[in-house]
Amino acid sequence: MKFSTKAIHAGQSPDPATGAIMTPVYLTSTYVQEEPGKHKGYDYARTNHPTRAALEANLAALEGAAHGLAFASGMAAETTLITTLQAGDHVVCGRDVYGGTYRLFTKVFERFKLEFSFINIYDLKELEPAIRKNTKLVWLESPSNPLLTVTDLKAASKIAHSHGARVVVDNTFATPYLQQPLALGADFVVHSTTKYLGGHSDVVGGAILMNDKAAYDGLKFLQNAMGAVPGPLDCFLVLRGTKTLAVRMRQHCENGRAIAKFLKEHKDVKQVRYPGLPDHPNHDVAKKQMSDFGGMISFELKGGVERNVTFTTKTKLFALAESLGGVESLCGHPITMTHASIPKSEREKGGLPDALVRLSVGIEDVEDLVEDVDQAIRASK
Ligand SMILES: *Cc1c(COP(=O)(O)O)cnc(C)c1O
């Protein structure tokens, strides 16, 4: 089965009770048992839930994974994955990651005696030297947030595995439609389903996808033991979102490409970061491991921080808001918004400019989007 067919059908079959074609939103916390311990596979809704089970099977199919687990948010998925580690374990993490990931690792898990090293990971030179005897995980984001750097996932996985470390890829930006990290050697894929998978800015959710059965069993235990599970309506909304993932992503890519080109050719633009641009430093790797380049762009206008911040207040269609991946276009200023929790010293080491503006290009008519960016650039002078 190919991607769009899986997106629409995997994990879902008509409701046996009524024939309803859509997976019902089972609003129940518990299930009646015939005899103690004898039930239909569901005993308590934190442990097992039919709407969640449909979503987990659907997401696993999209990532080409044997197993999937859904969580209450992307951060809940990350938290649960990190608790597979023991005090004293070490994680190597790309420096350019979602601000909340950096905050979770440094502000929460360092208190539990886990160690984290943040490196510039995209050229892989810093990866091998950063791996220690106690390194258990290498945590990657590609394309990264907000600099849109691309890491060679196959090469990175090979290096990590040669030292006995497992590889996690946060695939939120690319989605399984554009990139499937497990096929490139990763051990775990994590998602914020809040973004492209949900796709309509109306739900918060997360997921972990994997092939290894023992790892799945361990995480399934933790999903229940820690309890960061999504509610049934949230699961339904993400399931509804994935049905149109392929058509939405095609339009996100087309619009992203057009906006990147427009910015690239604009005389007031200092720099554009989009993996689809031939002069992007990791364009060749992106071409090799992604089927297209997505809808996320970051850029800087000439004229410093102030002008760039002004730009974000002058757009009319691009709403100034955190988050990304919805059908509507958004813009943001990472260092005061999504990445405010990353200290300036770390931002400097990672080359994250104070002036950087991030765009999540939606699926509106692209002429309207170009016109909006154009007028906002003029209005920011
Ligand atoms: C939003 C995001 C997260 C966190 O997910 P939530 O659903 O907001 O908890 C993690 N990684 C990336 C790349 C994100 O964009």
The ligand as an SDF file (V2000), in Angstrom:
LIG
                    3D

 15 15  0  0  0  0  0  0  0  0999 V2000
    6.3210   21.7080   18.7820 C   0  0  0  0  0  0  0  0  0  0  0  0
    7.4970   20.8130   18.7280 C   0  0  0  0  0  0  0  0  0  0  0  0
    7.7820   19.9250   19.7670 C   0  0  0  0  0  0  0  0  0  0  0  0
    6.9400   19.8670   21.0200 C   0  0  0  0  0  0  0  0  0  0  0  0
    5.6620   19.3720   20.7810 O   0  0  0  0  0  0  0  0  0  0  0  0
    4.3460   19.8080   21.6140 P   0  0  0  0  0  0  0  0  0  0  0  0
    3.2710   19.0640   20.9070 O   0  0  0  0  0  0  0  0  0  0  0  0
    4.2330   21.2920   21.5280 O   0  0  0  0  0  0  0  0  0  0  0  0
    4.5560   19.3480   23.0080 O   0  0  0  0  0  0  0  0  0  0  0  0
    8.8740   19.0970   19.6310 C   0  0  0  0  0  0  0  0  0  0  0  0
    9.6620   19.1450   18.5370 N   0  0  0  0  0  0  0  0  0  0  0  0
    9.4250   19.9920   17.5200 C   0  0  0  0  0  0  0  0  0  0  0  0
   10.3360   20.0000   16.3380 C   0  0  0  0  0  0  0  0  0  0  0  0
    8.3410   20.8540   17.5820 C   0  0  0  0  0  0  0  0  0  0  0  0
    8.1350   21.7150   16.5750 O   0  0  0  0  0  0  0  0  0  0  0  0
  1  2  1  0
  2  3  1  0
  2 14  2  0
  3  4  1  0
  3 10  2  0
  4  5  1  0
  5  6  1  0
  6  7  2  0
  6  8  1  0
  6  9  1  0
 10 11  1  0
 11 12  2  0
 12 13  1  0
 12 14  1  0
 14 15  1  0
M  END
$$$$
